[in-house]
Amino acid sequence: MTATLQLLGFLAVFVTMALLMFFRKLPALIALPVMAVLVALLGGVSGRDLLHHVVGDGAVRLHTAYTVAIFGGMLSFLLQKSGVAEHLIKNGAELAGDRPWSVGLIMLLLIAMLFTTLGGLGAIIMVATIVLPIMASVGFSSLTTAGLFLIGINLGGILNAGNWALYIDVLKLDIPTIRSFALVLFAICLLMALAFLTLELRREGQKLPLKKLAGYGLLAALAAALLLFGYQHAAGAPAFRSVLHALGTGLKYALLLLAGLVAVRILFDLARKLTGRERHLSRIVWYAYLTPVVPLLLILIFKISFVTAFISGLFYGFVVTWRKGSINMLSQAIIEGGASVMPAVVLMMGIGMLLNAIIGPGNEWSALHQGAEWPVLAFLKPVMIRIIPSSPWLYLLVFTVLAPLSLYRGPLNVWGMGYGMAAIMLASGALPAAAIMGMLISVGQIQGICDPTNTQNVWIANELHLDVQQILWRTLPYVWVVSALGLAASALLFF
């Protein structure tokens, strides 16, 4: 097979699978394994290597990521069934009163906090059945409600440590690198969310102090930019590192002290329940609201592994919501919560197969073949080096223009072909791994909020009697700006 025919074959496979997913003729969890097999065959991979390395090893390549997803599903289910998520939303609505802007802001922040841990359509439906009527009652239109709800889910997803596991597995990045970018993008996306809330309410005729809100937004953006610039230029200084270390140590001790105080209160309350002195066994106590952020704090502050952090969060949630039937609820969370993420787990298996088909199984295979490079990678690397933007300005310009390719399971969609493209970019050496991560997360904001093929977008559109394309067109201008700013931050941080 000539090189030209081989390249055309690769393009035909990618385009055909993209179109099949676009027109919903073939789901991604089937399309990705099929694509992996076809890519390996076109690349000249032998039958034994295809079965052993692409299919067999590929299916377990992302085992860490989907193990984290399974435990995350358990914790998500526990939060739903224990009533923690429901009470948190309702109490937040009571706090905000009947002022639309305040209600929107409180709902946005609570949704974001919950979805740092929650995941899956079941959790989205549960939260939506509480949030949507509250927002409708204070005058939000259906379109603004849908957009703000999806933005809140996406905000939480940026800081959802379970999502980070994929970047660690695929791109071999460390947590501090992912964390630094995720926090910057979270700030950018939060500013966009406030702009969306303010401008859409203004469009609907709500009287808002637009100049004052815009002033606060500009000040917040300026402060974030100064902090980012200062961090970028001072991070290497020994004195700066010493200050950061001291602040981190102080924060750890403060959190440990808080944890100790909460533990004493939990033990006291459990003793009252077990001795029959507490009648309101179903009441949600204030420290139960900390459950969604426990895994995040353990990972970010105490550097605990992902799986351990989610198991700790599950145990914490079980203890602080203890009541009659809690053992059965925990068992149900383990079984049904784990089962709820199976579609994502199967999709990750397909992603792993595609990764192995493109970049190969690793050094072991190369050693057995006298240092030879994996056939598919050897063919694609020189092609990708010529077309991948390698300068910061081209990186920003090209991926800003191409950002909508993350829609409809396109080539930049991480739940479509995105990680396959990332593997090719990484193998080519044209882009640093961190810059690839920054690109995927930045353009992924369009997919997370706007994509009409997302199950949450379809469900919310149906619930609010909207066309799912209306949500796309209303949110896309805002989110495209977020993608561009995220790419600019990535270029600044990682080039």
C-alpha positions as CSV (number, residue, x, y, z in Angstrom):
1,M,0.0,0.0,0.0
2,T,1.5,3.4,-1.0
3,A,1.9,6.2,1.5
4,T,-0.8,8.3,-0.3
5,L,-3.4,5.5,-0.3
6,Q,-2.6,4.8,3.4
7,L,-3.1,8.4,4.3
8,L,-6.4,8.5,2.4
9,G,-7.4,5.3,4.2
10,F,-6.8,6.9,7.6
11,L,-8.7,10.1,6.6
12,A,-11.6,8.0,5.3
13,V,-11.8,6.0,8.6
14,F,-11.8,9.2,10.7
15,V,-14.3,11.1,8.5
16,T,-16.7,8.1,8.2
17,M,-16.7,7.4,11.9
18,A,-17.2,11.1,12.7
19,L,-20.2,11.2,10.3
20,L,-21.7,8.1,11.7
21,M,-21.5,9.5,15.2
22,F,-22.7,12.9,14.0
23,F,-25.9,11.4,12.4
24,R,-26.3,9.1,15.4
25,K,-26.1,6.0,13.2
26,L,-23.3,4.5,15.5
27,P,-22.8,5.4,19.2
28,A,-19.3,6.4,20.2
29,L,-18.8,3.4,22.5
30,I,-19.0,1.2,19.4
31,A,-17.4,3.6,16.9
32,L,-14.2,4.0,18.8
33,P,-13.2,0.3,19.1
34,V,-14.1,-0.2,15.4
35,M,-12.0,2.8,14.5
36,A,-9.1,1.4,16.6
37,V,-9.2,-1.9,14.7
38,L,-9.4,-0.2,11.3
39,V,-6.6,2.2,12.1
40,A,-4.3,-0.6,13.3
41,L,-5.0,-2.7,10.1
42,L,-4.4,0.3,7.8
43,G,-1.2,1.0,9.7
44,G,0.2,-2.5,9.1
45,V,-0.2,-3.8,12.6
46,S,0.0,-7.7,12.7
47,G,-3.0,-9.7,13.7
48,R,-1.4,-10.9,16.9
49,D,-0.4,-7.3,17.9
50,L,-3.9,-6.1,17.0
51,L,-5.6,-8.7,19.3
52,H,-3.1,-8.5,22.1
53,H,-2.0,-4.9,22.3
54,V,-4.8,-2.9,20.7
55,V,-7.9,-4.8,21.9
56,G,-6.6,-6.5,25.0
57,D,-4.2,-4.0,26.5
58,G,-6.1,-1.1,25.1
59,A,-9.2,-2.0,27.0
60,V,-7.4,-1.7,30.3
61,R,-5.1,1.2,29.4
62,L,-7.3,3.8,31.2
63,H,-8.0,1.5,34.2
64,T,-7.2,4.2,36.7
65,A,-9.5,6.7,35.1
66,Y,-12.5,4.4,35.0
67,T,-11.9,3.1,38.5
68,V,-12.1,6.7,39.7
69,A,-15.3,7.1,37.6
70,I,-16.9,4.0,39.3
71,F,-16.2,5.3,42.8
72,G,-17.3,8.8,41.7
73,G,-20.6,7.2,40.6
74,M,-21.1,5.6,44.0
75,L,-20.5,8.9,45.8
76,S,-22.9,10.7,43.4
77,F,-25.6,8.1,44.1
78,L,-25.1,8.5,47.8
79,L,-25.5,12.3,47.6
80,Q,-28.7,11.9,45.7
81,K,-30.4,9.2,47.9
82,S,-29.3,10.7,51.2
83,G,-31.0,14.0,50.4
84,V,-27.8,16.1,50.7
85,A,-27.9,17.5,47.2
86,E,-31.7,18.3,47.4
87,H,-31.4,20.1,50.8
88,L,-28.4,22.1,49.7
89,I,-30.2,23.5,46.6
90,K,-33.4,24.3,48.5
91,N,-31.6,26.0,51.4
92,G,-29.6,28.0,48.8
93,A,-32.8,29.1,47.1
94,E,-34.3,30.3,50.5
95,L,-31.1,32.3,51.1
96,A,-31.3,34.1,47.8
97,G,-35.0,35.1,48.2
98,D,-36.9,36.3,45.2
99,R,-34.3,38.4,43.4
100,P,-33.6,36.8,40.0
101,W,-29.9,37.7,39.8
102,S,-29.2,36.5,43.3
103,V,-31.2,33.3,42.8
104,G,-29.3,32.7,39.5
105,L,-25.9,33.2,41.2
106,I,-26.7,31.0,44.2
107,M,-28.1,28.2,41.9
108,L,-25.0,28.5,39.6
109,L,-22.6,28.2,42.5
110,L,-24.5,25.3,44.2
111,I,-24.7,23.4,40.9
112,A,-21.0,23.9,40.3
113,M,-20.2,22.7,43.8
114,L,-22.3,19.6,43.5
115,F,-20.9,18.6,40.1
116,T,-17.3,18.7,41.4
117,T,-18.4,15.2,42.6
118,L,-21.8,14.4,41.0
119,G,-22.0,12.9,37.5
120,G,-24.3,11.1,35.2
121,L,-27.7,11.8,33.8
122,G,-29.5,10.5,36.9
123,A,-27.8,13.2,39.1
124,I,-28.5,15.9,36.5
125,I,-32.2,15.0,36.5
126,M,-32.3,14.9,40.3
127,V,-30.8,18.4,40.6
128,A,-32.7,19.8,37.7
129,T,-36.1,18.7,39.1
130,I,-35.3,21.0,42.1
131,V,-33.5,23.9,40.4
132,L,-35.7,24.4,37.3
133,P,-38.9,25.1,39.1
134,I,-37.1,27.5,41.5
135,M,-35.7,29.5,38.6
136,A,-39.0,29.5,36.7
137,S,-40.7,30.9,39.9
138,V,-38.6,34.0,40.0
139,G,-39.0,34.8,36.3
140,F,-36.2,33.1,34.4
141,S,-37.1,32.2,30.8
142,S,-36.7,28.6,29.7
143,L,-33.7,29.3,27.5
144,T,-31.8,31.3,30.2
145,T,-32.6,28.5,32.7
146,A,-31.2,25.8,30.4
147,G,-28.1,27.8,29.6
148,L,-27.3,28.7,33.2
149,F,-27.9,25.1,34.4
150,L,-25.6,23.6,31.8
151,I,-22.9,26.2,32.6
152,G,-23.1,25.3,36.3
153,I,-22.6,21.6,35.5
154,N,-19.6,22.5,33.3
155,L,-18.1,24.8,36.0
156,G,-18.2,21.9,38.5
157,G,-16.8,19.6,35.8
158,I,-13.7,21.7,35.4
159,L,-12.8,21.0,39.1
160,N,-14.1,17.4,39.1
161,A,-11.0,15.5,40.0
162,G,-12.4,12.4,38.4
163,N,-12.2,14.1,35.0
164,W,-8.5,14.8,35.6
165,A,-7.6,11.2,35.8
166,L,-7.9,10.8,32.0
167,Y,-5.3,13.5,31.4
168,I,-3.0,11.8,33.8
169,D,-3.5,8.5,32.1
170,V,-3.4,9.7,28.5
171,L,-0.9,12.6,28.6
172,K,1.2,11.5,31.7
173,L,0.7,14.9,33.4
174,D,0.9,15.5,37.1
175,I,-1.8,16.9,39.3
176,P,-0.2,20.3,39.9
177,T,0.0,21.0,36.2
178,I,-3.7,20.1,35.6
179,R,-4.7,21.9,38.8
180,S,-3.0,25.2,37.8
181,F,-4.8,25.3,34.5
182,A,-8.1,24.1,35.8
183,L,-8.2,26.9,38.4
184,V,-7.4,29.5,35.7
185,L,-10.1,28.2,33.4
186,F,-12.6,27.9,36.3
187,A,-12.1,31.7,36.9
188,I,-12.6,32.5,33.2
189,C,-15.7,30.3,32.9
190,L,-17.1,31.8,36.1
191,L,-16.8,35.3,34.7
192,M,-18.5,34.2,31.5
193,A,-21.3,32.6,33.6
194,L,-21.8,36.0,35.4
195,A,-21.9,37.8,32.0
196,F,-24.4,35.2,30.7
197,L,-26.6,35.6,33.8
198,T,-26.5,39.4,33.7
199,L,-26.9,39.9,29.9
200,E,-29.7,37.3,29.5
201,L,-31.7,38.7,32.4
202,R,-31.2,42.2,30.9
203,R,-32.4,40.8,27.5
204,E,-35.6,39.5,29.3
205,G,-36.3,43.0,30.7
206,Q,-35.0,42.6,34.2
207,K,-33.7,45.9,35.7
208,L,-30.1,45.3,36.8
209,P,-27.3,47.6,37.8
210,L,-25.4,46.7,34.6
211,K,-22.6,49.2,35.0
212,K,-21.8,48.2,38.6
213,L,-21.8,44.5,37.7
214,A,-19.6,45.1,34.7
215,G,-17.2,47.1,36.9
216,Y,-17.0,44.2,39.4
217,G,-16.4,41.8,36.5
218,L,-13.6,43.8,35.0
219,L,-11.9,44.2,38.4
220,A,-12.2,40.5,39.0
221,A,-10.8,39.8,35.5
222,L,-7.9,42.2,36.0
223,A,-7.1,40.7,39.4
224,A,-7.1,37.2,37.9
225,A,-4.8,38.4,35.0
226,L,-2.4,40.0,37.4
227,L,-2.3,36.9,39.6
228,L,-1.6,34.7,36.6
229,F,1.1,37.1,35.2
230,G,2.7,37.4,38.7
231,Y,2.7,33.7,39.3
232,Q,4.1,32.9,35.8
233,H,7.0,35.3,36.4
234,A,7.7,34.7,40.0
235,A,7.1,31.0,40.3
236,G,10.8,30.2,39.8
237,A,12.0,32.5,42.6
238,P,13.1,30.7,45.8
239,A,11.4,33.3,48.1
240,F,8.1,33.0,46.2
241,R,8.2,29.2,46.5
242,S,8.9,29.6,50.2
243,V,5.8,31.8,50.6
244,L,3.7,29.3,48.6
245,H,4.9,26.5,50.8
246,A,4.2,28.4,54.0
247,L,0.7,29.2,52.8
248,G,0.0,25.6,51.7
249,T,1.3,24.3,55.1
250,G,-0.9,26.8,57.0
251,L,-3.9,25.8,54.9
252,K,-3.3,22.1,55.6
253,Y,-3.2,22.7,59.4
254,A,-6.3,24.9,59.3
255,L,-8.2,22.2,57.4
256,L,-6.9,19.5,59.8
257,L,-8.1,21.6,62.7
258,L,-11.5,22.0,61.0
259,A,-11.6,18.3,60.3
260,G,-10.9,17.6,63.9
261,L,-13.7,19.9,65.1
262,V,-16.2,18.4,62.6
263,A,-15.1,14.8,63.7
264,V,-15.9,15.7,67.3
265,R,-19.3,17.0,66.3
266,I,-20.1,14.0,64.1
267,L,-19.2,11.6,67.0
268,F,-21.3,13.6,69.4
269,D,-24.3,13.5,67.0
270,L,-23.9,9.8,66.3
271,A,-23.8,9.1,70.0
272,R,-27.1,11.0,70.4
273,K,-28.7,9.0,67.6
274,L,-27.5,5.6,68.8
275,T,-28.7,6.3,72.4
276,G,-32.1,7.4,71.1
277,R,-31.8,11.1,72.2
278,E,-32.0,12.4,68.7
279,R,-35.5,12.2,67.2
280,H,-34.9,13.8,63.8
281,L,-32.9,11.0,62.3
282,S,-33.6,12.1,58.8
283,R,-32.5,15.7,59.3
284,I,-29.5,16.8,57.1
285,V,-26.8,18.3,59.3
286,W,-24.7,21.2,58.2
287,Y,-21.5,19.3,57.9
288,A,-23.1,16.9,55.4
289,Y,-23.0,19.7,52.9
290,L,-19.2,19.3,52.9
291,T,-19.5,15.8,51.3
292,P,-19.1,16.9,47.6
293,V,-15.9,18.8,48.3
294,V,-14.1,16.2,50.5
295,P,-12.5,14.3,47.6
296,L,-11.4,17.6,45.9
297,L,-9.8,18.9,49.1
298,L,-8.0,15.6,49.7
299,I,-6.6,15.6,46.2
300,L,-5.7,19.3,45.9
301,I,-4.4,20.0,49.4
302,F,-3.2,16.7,50.8
303,K,-2.1,15.0,47.6
304,I,-4.1,11.8,48.2
305,S,-4.7,9.5,45.3
306,F,-7.9,9.8,43.3
307,V,-9.4,6.4,44.3
308,T,-8.5,6.9,48.0
309,A,-10.0,10.4,48.0
310,F,-13.3,9.2,46.5
311,I,-13.5,6.2,48.9
312,S,-12.9,8.7,51.7
313,G,-15.7,10.9,50.4
314,L,-18.0,8.0,50.2
315,F,-17.2,6.9,53.8
316,Y,-17.6,10.5,55.0
317,G,-21.0,10.9,53.3
318,F,-22.2,7.6,54.8
319,V,-21.2,8.6,58.3
320,V,-22.6,12.1,58.3
321,T,-26.0,11.0,56.8
322,W,-26.3,8.0,59.2
323,R,-29.9,7.0,59.9
324,K,-32.0,3.9,59.9
325,G,-31.4,2.1,56.6
326,S,-28.1,3.7,55.9
327,I,-26.3,0.3,55.4
328,N,-28.8,-0.6,52.7
329,M,-28.4,2.9,51.1
330,L,-24.6,2.5,51.0
331,S,-25.0,-1.0,49.4
332,Q,-27.4,0.5,46.9
333,A,-24.9,3.3,46.2
334,I,-22.1,0.9,45.6
335,I,-24.1,-1.3,43.2
336,E,-26.3,1.2,41.4
337,G,-23.8,4.1,41.5
338,G,-21.2,1.9,40.0
339,A,-23.6,0.6,37.3
340,S,-24.6,4.2,36.4
341,V,-21.2,5.0,35.0
342,M,-20.8,1.9,32.9
343,P,-21.5,3.7,29.6
344,A,-18.6,6.1,30.5
345,V,-16.4,3.1,31.5
346,V,-17.1,1.3,28.2
347,L,-16.3,4.5,26.3
348,M,-13.0,4.8,28.1
349,M,-12.2,1.2,27.1
350,G,-12.8,2.3,23.5
351,I,-10.6,5.4,23.9
352,G,-7.8,3.1,25.3
353,M,-8.0,0.9,22.3
354,L,-7.8,3.9,19.9
355,L,-4.8,5.2,21.9
356,N,-3.0,1.9,21.6
357,A,-3.9,1.6,17.9
358,I,-2.3,5.0,17.3
359,I,0.7,5.3,19.6
360,G,1.3,1.7,20.4
361,P,1.6,-0.3,23.7
362,G,4.9,1.2,24.8
363,N,8.6,0.3,25.3
364,E,8.0,-3.4,25.8
365,W,6.8,-3.8,22.2
366,S,9.6,-1.7,20.9
367,A,12.2,-3.7,22.8
368,L,10.8,-7.0,21.3
369,H,11.1,-5.5,17.8
370,Q,14.7,-4.3,18.0
371,G,13.8,-0.7,18.8
372,A,11.3,-0.4,16.0
373,E,8.5,2.3,16.2
374,W,4.9,1.3,16.3
375,P,3.7,1.2,12.6
376,V,0.8,3.6,12.9
377,L,2.8,6.1,14.9
378,A,5.8,5.9,12.5
379,F,3.5,6.8,9.6
380,L,1.5,9.5,11.2
381,K,4.2,11.4,13.1
382,P,5.9,13.1,10.1
383,V,2.5,14.1,8.7
384,M,1.3,15.6,12.0
385,I,4.5,17.5,12.6
386,R,3.9,19.4,9.3
387,I,0.3,20.5,10.2
388,I,0.2,20.9,14.0
389,P,0.7,24.6,15.1
390,S,3.9,24.8,17.1
391,S,4.1,28.5,18.0
392,P,1.9,30.1,20.8
393,W,0.2,32.5,18.4
394,L,-0.6,29.8,15.8
395,Y,-1.8,27.5,18.6
396,L,-4.2,30.2,19.9
397,L,-5.4,31.2,16.4
398,V,-5.8,27.7,14.9
399,F,-7.6,26.0,17.9
400,T,-9.8,29.0,18.5
401,V,-11.1,28.8,14.9
402,L,-11.4,25.0,15.1
403,A,-13.0,24.9,18.6
404,P,-16.5,24.1,17.3
405,L,-15.0,20.8,16.0
406,S,-15.6,19.6,19.6
407,L,-19.3,19.5,18.8
408,Y,-21.2,16.5,17.4
409,R,-18.5,14.0,18.5
410,G,-16.1,15.8,16.2
411,P,-12.3,15.3,16.1
412,L,-11.7,17.6,19.1
413,N,-14.4,16.0,21.3
414,V,-12.8,14.1,24.1
415,W,-15.7,11.7,24.2
416,G,-15.4,11.1,20.5
417,M,-12.0,11.2,18.7
418,G,-10.4,13.8,20.8
419,Y,-8.0,11.6,22.7
420,G,-7.0,9.9,19.5
421,M,-6.0,13.3,18.1
422,A,-4.3,14.1,21.3
423,A,-2.2,10.9,21.1
424,I,-1.1,11.8,17.6
425,M,-0.2,15.4,18.7
426,L,1.7,14.0,21.7
427,A,3.6,11.5,19.6
428,S,4.6,14.0,17.0
429,G,6.4,16.1,19.6
430,A,5.1,19.3,18.0
431,L,3.2,20.3,21.2
432,P,4.0,19.9,24.9
433,A,1.7,17.5,26.7
434,A,0.4,20.3,29.0
435,A,-0.5,22.5,26.0
436,I,-2.5,19.5,24.5
437,M,-4.3,19.2,27.8
438,G,-5.0,23.0,27.8
439,M,-6.4,22.8,24.3
440,L,-8.7,19.9,25.0
441,I,-10.1,21.4,28.2
442,S,-10.5,24.8,26.6
443,V,-12.3,23.7,23.4
444,G,-14.1,21.1,25.5
445,Q,-16.1,23.9,27.1
446,I,-18.1,24.2,23.9
447,Q,-18.8,20.5,23.9
448,G,-19.7,20.4,27.6
449,I,-22.2,23.3,27.5
450,C,-23.4,23.6,23.9
451,D,-23.3,20.1,22.2
452,P,-26.8,19.0,21.1
453,T,-25.6,15.4,21.3
454,N,-25.1,15.6,25.1
455,T,-27.7,13.6,26.9
456,Q,-28.2,16.4,29.5
457,N,-28.8,18.9,26.7
458,V,-31.4,16.7,25.1
459,W,-33.1,16.0,28.5
460,I,-33.2,19.7,29.6
461,A,-34.4,20.9,26.2
462,N,-37.3,18.3,26.3
463,E,-38.1,19.2,30.0
464,L,-38.3,22.9,29.2
465,H,-40.0,22.5,25.8
466,L,-37.1,23.8,23.8
467,D,-35.3,22.8,20.6
468,V,-31.9,21.6,21.7
469,Q,-30.4,23.7,18.8
470,Q,-31.7,26.8,20.5
471,I,-29.5,26.1,23.5
472,L,-26.5,25.7,21.2
473,W,-27.0,29.0,19.5
474,R,-27.8,31.0,22.7
475,T,-24.7,29.7,24.6
476,L,-22.1,29.3,21.8
477,P,-21.1,33.0,21.6
478,Y,-20.3,33.1,25.3
479,V,-18.5,29.8,25.4
480,W,-16.5,30.3,22.3
481,V,-14.9,33.4,24.1
482,V,-14.1,31.1,27.1
483,S,-12.4,28.7,24.8
484,A,-10.3,31.5,23.2
485,L,-9.3,32.8,26.7
486,G,-8.5,29.3,27.9
487,L,-6.3,28.8,24.9
488,A,-4.6,32.1,25.6
489,A,-3.9,31.1,29.2
490,S,-2.6,27.7,28.0
491,A,-0.3,29.4,25.5
492,L,1.0,31.6,28.3
493,L,1.5,28.8,30.8
494,F,2.8,26.0,28.7
495,F,4.8,27.4,25.8
